[in-house]
Amino acid sequence: MEIKISARHGQISEATREFIREKAQKLPRLFERLTMIEVTVDLKNEGQTWVEFLVRAEHKHEFVAHESNVDVMTAVDLVLHKLEMQLRRHKEKIQDHRRTPSAGEVAGAPPAPEATEE
């Protein structure tokens, strides 16, 4: 998984980059099919920092979250909370889709007899 961190209208310290990288590396624990994480930190407004995460997963799924806060670290934590919820919801949706009963089971049709060896 590739992690790209970029800053607009200024530069962020190496310690902040490492903090963001460590936090971003925890996302695959929630959903293992992630392929790339792009982080953009915008320092344009004086006193407000805008952080955006763009997370790409297999099969062209993209998850986007952004947050604005005075502190960069707080903004990163808030964005990651939003992404965690999106990833959990997506994972549940995929898993529930596979587990839904077939139309025959819902209608009350008897299950097909299984082949037995004699």
Sequence and secondary structure as in RCSB ss.txt:
>XXXX:A:sequence
MEIKISARHGQISEATREFIREKAQKLPRLFERLTMIEVTVDLKNEGQTWVEFLVRAEHKHEFVAHESNVDVMTA
VDLVLHKLEMQLRRHKEKIQDHRRTPSAGEVAGAPPAPEATEE
>XXXX:A:secstr
 EEEEEEESS   HHHHHHHHHHHTTGGGT TTEEEEEEEEE  STT EEEEEEEEETTTEEEEEEEEESSHHHH
HHHHHHHHHHHHHHHHHHHHHHHHS  HHHHHT          
